[in-house]
Amino acid sequence: MTRTVIRRMDWTCGPDRSPGAPDGLLHEFQCTTCGDTGECSDDFETARDFTFQHTGRNPRHTGYREVVHRFWRMYRGS
């Protein structure tokens, strides 16, 4: 197998600002007891509502993991 480098390029990793990319962060909570996951939302309070509803239905499920989705993109430099 032959490997050829045609042109060296520098890359930068930064927030995804491309058209259609999600704006800001998305929040999601997951129960650490059973693994159920709530709605993913850009509003923290909306996402956190899952923890109250889930514990209300399952009083022994009191631990949660927050998953934050932040979108990144690689950009070519000069």
Helices and strands as residue ranges (DSSP letters): E 11-15, E 26-31, H 44-57, E 64-69, E 72-76
